């Protein structure tokens, strides 16, 4: 019987488009270092505002992946 071992890392990501794009970028960047990504959990949403307009969408997320 094989056991699945998962690991969770916490990442910060930002985008000038949307929170969804920030999540996509977090997954894309994490996948350069780890493989077997199973899920992303968005803990916090934040936005940088300049001149009454959102200029950066930021997320704090947990990414879960399977260990070899």
N, CA and C atoms as an extended XYZ file, in Angstrom:
204
Properties=species:S:1:pos:R:3:atomname:S:1:resname:S:1:resid:I:1 pbc="F F F"
N         0.846       -1.181        0.000 N   UNK     1
C         0.000        0.000        0.000 CA  UNK     1
C         0.888        1.240        0.000 C   UNK     1
N         0.667        2.143       -0.950 N   UNK     2
C         1.480        3.356       -1.011 CA  UNK     2
C         0.788        4.495       -0.267 C   UNK     2
N         1.614        5.326        0.339 N   UNK     3
C         1.089        6.482        1.063 CA  UNK     3
C         1.381        7.735        0.266 C   UNK     3
N         0.403        8.610        0.182 N   UNK     4
C         0.609        9.892       -0.471 CA  UNK     4
C         1.066       10.904        0.563 C   UNK     4
N         2.189       11.528        0.302 N   UNK     5
C         2.695       12.573        1.180 CA  UNK     5
C         2.548       13.900        0.454 C   UNK     5
N         1.920       14.850        1.110 N   UNK     6
C         1.719       16.169        0.536 CA  UNK     6
C         2.483       17.199        1.342 C   UNK     6
N         2.900       18.254        0.680 N   UNK     7
C         3.582       19.357        1.342 CA  UNK     7
C         2.856       20.640        0.966 C   UNK     7
N         2.864       21.591        1.885 N   UNK     8
C         2.217       22.885        1.655 CA  UNK     8
C         3.261       23.984        1.784 C   UNK     8
N         3.287       24.867        0.799 N   UNK     9
C         4.151       26.046        0.870 CA  UNK     9
C         3.274       27.285        0.809 C   UNK     9
N         3.739       28.334        1.431 N   UNK    10
C         3.007       29.600        1.407 CA  UNK    10
C         3.727       30.547        0.464 C   UNK    10
N         2.971       31.193       -0.409 N   UNK    11
C         3.554       32.087       -1.410 CA  UNK    11
C         2.791       33.413       -1.449 C   UNK    11
N         3.482       34.427       -1.920 N   UNK    12
C         2.877       35.729       -2.191 CA  UNK    12
C         2.999       35.974       -3.685 C   UNK    12
N         1.969       36.511       -4.292 N   UNK    13
C         2.014       36.805       -5.729 CA  UNK    13
C         1.216       38.065       -5.996 C   UNK    13
N         1.554       38.732       -7.114 N   UNK    14
C         0.807       39.928       -7.480 CA  UNK    14
C         0.652       40.014       -8.988 C   UNK    14
N        -0.359       40.784       -9.386 N   UNK    15
C        -0.662       40.978      -10.792 CA  UNK    15
C        -1.227       42.380      -10.971 C   UNK    15
N        -1.054       42.927      -12.151 N   UNK    16
C        -1.689       44.219      -12.427 CA  UNK    16
C        -3.043       44.031      -13.112 C   UNK    16
N        -3.478       42.749      -13.286 N   UNK    17
C        -4.745       42.452      -13.966 CA  UNK    17
C        -5.876       42.083      -13.008 C   UNK    17
N        -5.627       41.053      -12.148 N   UNK    18
C        -6.690       40.543      -11.274 CA  UNK    18
C        -6.110       39.613      -10.218 C   UNK    18
N        -6.944       39.295       -9.222 N   UNK    19
C        -6.521       38.317       -8.217 CA  UNK    19
C        -6.400       36.939       -8.850 C   UNK    19
N        -7.268       36.617       -9.795 N   UNK    20
C        -7.181       35.334      -10.494 CA  UNK    20
C        -5.853       35.219      -11.246 C   UNK    20
N        -5.443       36.287      -11.892 N   UNK    21
C        -4.163       36.279      -12.595 CA  UNK    21
C        -3.008       36.126      -11.608 C   UNK    21
N        -3.122       36.743      -10.445 N   UNK    22
C        -2.086       36.585       -9.416 CA  UNK    22
C        -1.988       35.119       -8.988 C   UNK    22
N        -3.135       34.437       -8.855 N   UNK    23
C        -3.134       33.018       -8.499 CA  UNK    23
C        -2.503       32.191       -9.618 C   UNK    23
N        -2.834       32.511      -10.859 N   UNK    24
C        -2.230       31.808      -11.996 CA  UNK    24
C        -0.715       31.985      -11.999 C   UNK    24
N        -0.262       33.197      -11.711 N   UNK    25
C         1.173       33.456      -11.676 CA  UNK    25
C         1.844       32.711      -10.529 C   UNK    25
N         1.167       32.613       -9.401 N   UNK    26
C         1.716       31.863       -8.262 CA  UNK    26
C         1.921       30.397       -8.638 C   UNK    26
N         0.938       29.807       -9.298 N   UNK    27
C         1.050       28.408       -9.722 CA  UNK    27
C         2.152       28.258      -10.768 C   UNK    27
N         2.189       29.169      -11.742 N   UNK    28
C         3.204       29.084      -12.799 CA  UNK    28
C         4.605       29.170      -12.221 C   UNK    28
N         4.811       30.084      -11.285 N   UNK    29
C         6.142       30.261      -10.691 CA  UNK    29
C         6.510       29.074       -9.805 C   UNK    29
N         5.575       28.611       -8.989 N   UNK    30
C         5.847       27.470       -8.104 CA  UNK    30
C         6.151       26.215       -8.916 C   UNK    30
N         5.495       26.061      -10.064 N   UNK    31
C         5.691       24.847      -10.865 CA  UNK    31
C         7.082       24.773      -11.485 C   UNK    31
N         7.832       25.866      -11.450 N   UNK    32
C         9.226       25.816      -11.908 CA  UNK    32
C        10.110       25.064      -10.916 C   UNK    32
N         9.714       25.074       -9.641 N   UNK    33
C        10.516       24.450       -8.587 CA  UNK    33
C         9.934       23.143       -8.077 C   UNK    33
N         8.625       23.032       -8.092 N   UNK    34
C         7.970       21.819       -7.581 CA  UNK    34
C         7.030       21.270       -8.650 C   UNK    34
N         6.755       19.982       -8.549 N   UNK    35
C         5.791       19.393       -9.472 CA  UNK    35
C         4.751       18.620       -8.678 C   UNK    35
N         3.713       18.213       -9.342 N   UNK    36
C         2.638       17.493       -8.656 CA  UNK    36
C         1.747       18.418       -7.849 C   UNK    36
N         1.579       19.671       -8.301 N   UNK    37
C         0.725       20.618       -7.577 CA  UNK    37
C        -0.714       20.119       -7.624 C   UNK    37
N        -1.330       20.100       -6.458 N   UNK    38
C        -2.693       19.584       -6.331 CA  UNK    38
C        -3.734       20.669       -6.102 C   UNK    38
N        -3.361       21.739       -5.387 N   UNK    39
C        -4.362       22.770       -5.090 CA  UNK    39
C        -3.694       24.075       -4.665 C   UNK    39
N        -4.495       25.131       -4.713 N   UNK    40
C        -4.081       26.427       -4.181 CA  UNK    40
C        -5.222       26.941       -3.305 C   UNK    40
N        -4.874       27.425       -2.129 N   UNK    41
C        -5.834       27.983       -1.185 CA  UNK    41
C        -5.463       29.445       -0.987 C   UNK    41
N        -6.358       30.343       -1.335 N   UNK    42
C        -6.085       31.771       -1.188 CA  UNK    42
C        -6.465       32.190        0.226 C   UNK    42
N        -5.442       32.582        1.004 N   UNK    43
C        -5.663       32.996        2.396 CA  UNK    43
C        -6.104       34.439        2.487 C   UNK    43
N        -5.434       35.318        1.737 N   UNK    44
C        -5.706       36.759        1.844 CA  UNK    44
C        -5.661       37.406        0.477 C   UNK    44
N        -6.502       38.416        0.320 N   UNK    45
C        -6.499       39.253       -0.867 CA  UNK    45
C        -6.110       40.662       -0.443 C   UNK    45
N        -5.314       41.334       -1.244 N   UNK    46
C        -4.897       42.704       -0.944 CA  UNK    46
C        -4.744       43.423       -2.275 C   UNK    46
N        -4.945       44.725       -2.254 N   UNK    47
C        -4.759       45.510       -3.474 CA  UNK    47
C        -3.976       46.776       -3.149 C   UNK    47
N        -3.087       47.142       -4.061 N   UNK    48
C        -2.357       48.400       -3.939 CA  UNK    48
C        -3.133       49.441       -4.736 C   UNK    48
N        -3.357       50.598       -4.122 N   UNK    49
C        -4.162       51.641       -4.742 CA  UNK    49
C        -3.326       52.892       -4.942 C   UNK    49
N        -3.436       53.466       -6.138 N   UNK    50
C        -2.809       54.750       -6.455 CA  UNK    50
C        -3.827       55.599       -7.194 C   UNK    50
N        -3.948       56.844       -6.784 N   UNK    51
C        -4.901       57.778       -7.408 CA  UNK    51
C        -6.315       57.185       -7.496 C   UNK    51
N        -6.733       56.579       -6.392 N   UNK    52
C        -8.075       56.003       -6.269 CA  UNK    52
C        -8.345       54.877       -7.263 C   UNK    52
N        -7.303       54.192       -7.705 N   UNK    53
C        -7.457       53.097       -8.653 CA  UNK    53
C        -6.553       51.937       -8.230 C   UNK    53
N        -7.065       50.721       -8.357 N   UNK    54
C        -6.254       49.538       -8.044 CA  UNK    54
C        -5.190       49.377       -9.116 C   UNK    54
N        -3.931       49.294       -8.662 N   UNK    55
C        -2.824       49.126       -9.613 CA  UNK    55
C        -2.142       47.768       -9.470 C   UNK    55
N        -2.310       47.094       -8.337 N   UNK    56
C        -1.743       45.761       -8.121 CA  UNK    56
C        -2.716       44.932       -7.294 C   UNK    56
N        -2.938       43.712       -7.741 N   UNK    57
C        -3.739       42.742       -7.014 CA  UNK    57
C        -2.770       41.749       -6.383 C   UNK    57
N        -2.875       41.564       -5.078 N   UNK    58
C        -1.935       40.699       -4.369 CA  UNK    58
C        -2.683       39.594       -3.634 C   UNK    58
N        -2.045       38.422       -3.587 N   UNK    59
C        -2.616       37.304       -2.826 CA  UNK    59
C        -1.548       36.689       -1.935 C   UNK    59
N        -2.009       36.128       -0.845 N   UNK    60
C        -1.200       35.287        0.031 CA  UNK    60
C        -1.871       33.920       -0.065 C   UNK    60
N        -1.135       32.919       -0.556 N   UNK    61
C        -1.774       31.631       -0.838 CA  UNK    61
C        -0.934       30.471       -0.329 C   UNK    61
N        -1.614       29.333       -0.154 N   UNK    62
C        -0.960       28.082        0.187 CA  UNK    62
C        -1.113       27.149       -1.014 C   UNK    62
N         0.011       26.598       -1.452 N   UNK    63
C         0.022       25.668       -2.570 CA  UNK    63
C         0.388       24.287       -2.045 C   UNK    63
N        -0.432       23.307       -2.387 N   UNK    64
C        -0.223       21.937       -1.946 CA  UNK    64
C         0.278       21.102       -3.125 C   UNK    64
N         1.341       20.315       -2.866 N   UNK    65
C         1.862       19.449       -3.904 CA  UNK    65
C         2.266       18.106       -3.315 C   UNK    65
N         2.362       17.118       -4.184 N   UNK    66
C         2.691       15.761       -3.750 CA  UNK    66
C         4.193       15.542       -3.766 C   UNK    66
N         4.697       14.952       -2.696 N   UNK    67
C         6.123       14.611       -2.630 CA  UNK    67
C         6.390       13.327       -3.399 C   UNK    67
N         7.584       13.230       -3.944 N   UNK    68
C         7.985       12.010       -4.670 CA  UNK    68
C         8.155       10.858       -3.702 C   UNK    68
